[in-house]
Amino acid sequence: MKIAIMGFGVVGSGVGEIIKNNAESIAEKVSESVEIKYILDLRDFPDSEFKCFTKDFNDILNDDEVKLVVEVMGGTNPAYTFTKQLLSAKKHVVTSNKELVAKHGTELLEIAKANSVNYMFEASVGGGIPIIRPLINCLAGNEINNIKGILNGTTNYILTQMISCGKSFDEALKGAQENGYAEKDPTADVEGHDTCRKTAILASLAFGKEVDSEKIQTEGITKITLSDVALANKLGYSIKLIGLCEKAENGVYAEVCPMLIPKDNMLSGIDDVFNGIMVNGSFVGDVMFYGRGAGMLPTASAVVGDIIDIVRHKDKNVGIMWTKAEEGYLLDNAERKNSYFVRISSNDEISGEFIVKKIANDTEIGLITSEMTETKLKDMLKEKGVNALSIIKLVK
Amino acid sequence: MKIAIMGFGVVGSGVGEIIKNNAESIAEKVSESVEIKYILDLRDFPDSEFKCFTKDFNDILNDDEVKLVVEVMGGTNPAYTFTKQLLSAKKHVVTSNKELVAKHGTELLEIAKANSVNYMFEASVGGGIPIIRPLINCLAGNEINNIKGILNGTTNYILTQMISCGKSFDEALKGAQENGYAEKDPTADVEGHDTCRKTAILASLAFGKEVDSEKIQTEGITKITLSDVALANKLGYSIKLIGLCEKAENGVYAEVCPMLIPKDNMLSGIDDVFNGIMVNGSFVGDVMFYGRGAGMLPTASAVVGDIIDIVRHKDKNVGIMWTKAEEGYLLDNAERKNSYFVRISSNDEISGEFIVKKIANDTEIGLITSEMTETKLKDMLKEKGVNALSIIKLVK
């Protein structure tokens, strides 16, 4: 099978490397050789071992020999237009582009189905961790109740540094940048946008209807302080950035925010740049998928896994699908009850039956509350004249 | 699609329940209804909601309408003969029968392939945890280096009780039996046979050639004492029963034995009846799959996942396969170097560069050694006149 790669950045060059260096073992697995015919990139790579670069997308689109295209350009433009044209031309597309899948997945999956080809994106969530296919195949005997994921390695590294080494957010971020775990502009990671897109993809897949990433309530980790981390730790919790989705009677909840995870929950032990995705199925209960959620070769290996799967099923659409959702399908988190961690000054006096657990250091107090809506909690604190320095949800 | 269930025990009745109660959502997923036409069992179930029982296997074999059979009888006889006949009659077979897959998988997969049907066994390892399909599909872009698994819930529950509650092996086993986590005759679990079969299946799948479960060196947990657990804990390790397989230059290593797991390894946090399977791929590094490894509904949900997958691909063999191995393919563990935990009496004096870490309680000493073969370790201890009370390998 002849394929093309669009975008020769980190993931694209990883895909090239794996396919080139493992041609034999891949051919053995699918009884067919997989050969890279074009690599599309506007840049020049005179020193590359590959000699099949092009700057013209039409070379790929119009070549009937190319049956599968790897889109690892990132961003929505021109990736969106290109992908539409490729699928319409009955070429399979494999991508790691979570932004595009989150934004235009519904339409692209539909076009793929109409043309009996596949649009696959295992690499878009959790890097090399198998999650998309297990969710739709292996767990198909279950109804999915909820998914809770540590989906972003950068923020998890920063939080781990804060928890284990007592570094402040700014120090930890700087360290992450120095180690290549965070970009110069870390906004997409630390503000939760990356986690949000992955959450949208998981929610859409798990529950069968589109969850629009732009409508998911999203909070990053920039406001988390060392005090939060230390008091939470004393109370028996780790703080992690969680992408959450949950089926309810009339729709789904989805949210991205820092959450307190009890130490006996497997998610609390996921440190550094590792990701973990906990899926709750109606019959299987909790299952978790763990591994490196990013990086050139882990992500590229997931792309290659999709390529191999398509070579095995090249004549049909394998049925990865979700549809448009009705108005109001994504429910309002304000109506959802939760327990909370609340940090207040030692000068504030507080008592009441809603306090489940309480711990203090020299200057501050950390509380765990009973379950209620966030509005009710805030009203109650206001009534008591207490100024909350932090309010962080507990994972259920 | 009309299907049959052979064996109406724990898993079989779970499969029946899921298919009956979720008929609509299953039909939606595969655009086709799945209907149980026969249930084969020698016992009578007059109170069952199912009215399609038969005691005659030929009813199923000779009914052309039945395209898929769920074999959850357990044991190798008559499951082996029945499965062969069904596959030869071009009926797909889904099973949770690890004993049969471990013993006759090579032949049954070959018959399935020759007849363009599928023999699937996701439920045979890790109950409801997705592992078989992720291993052969999602991770197909990797060469698998090794797999280390906590594959048996009963023994993990017993070890957790020993570690967390200070119960002796016998007390913990009794508790497990009272809670329904261990059978009256716990031999297959506590002696490691169950873990051994699952290890054979994983090793055969991951490396493509049959690893005979009867040739895998297997040691259970019956010799583990509270002293081992306590000293290991002080040294920073948990003791877990591990099924291990690893690719080497000229073949594979496979082994089942209790091992010391460092506290920062995710496997050490897997407690109670939960299972965890850590797979190391050439590009993705370590990925782990975690969840309930047994139980009626978790296991049944994995069987139903396989059924759904087959309905989606009913006209072809999807290529789950391994072949016979050459003589000597399974390598001798005696040649493999390891670090060890050694427990000795405080009366024994011991020193030497091979001791990496050492800790003592009132009457005994726990050591961690450098890497060497087990033969070398035993020779050395003999030379020094030291009597080892326990020798337990460290996980790499």
Interface residues (C-beta under 8 A of the other chain):
Chain A: G14 I18 N22 S25 I26 K29 E122 G127 G128 I129 P130 R133 P134 N137 C138 L139 A140 G141 N142 E143 M266 G269 I270 G281 S282 F283 V284 G285 D286 V287 M288 F289 Y290 G291 R292 L297 P298 A300 S301 A302 V303 V304 G305 I307 I308 D309 R312 H313 V318 G319
Chain B: G14 I18 N22 S25 I26 K29 E122 G127 G128 I129 P130 R133 P134 N137 C138 L139 A140 G141 N142 E143 M266 G269 I270 G281 S282 F283 V284 G285 D286 V287 M288 F289 Y290 G291 R292 L297 P298 A300 S301 A302 V303 V304 G305 I307 I308 D309 R312 H313 V318 G319
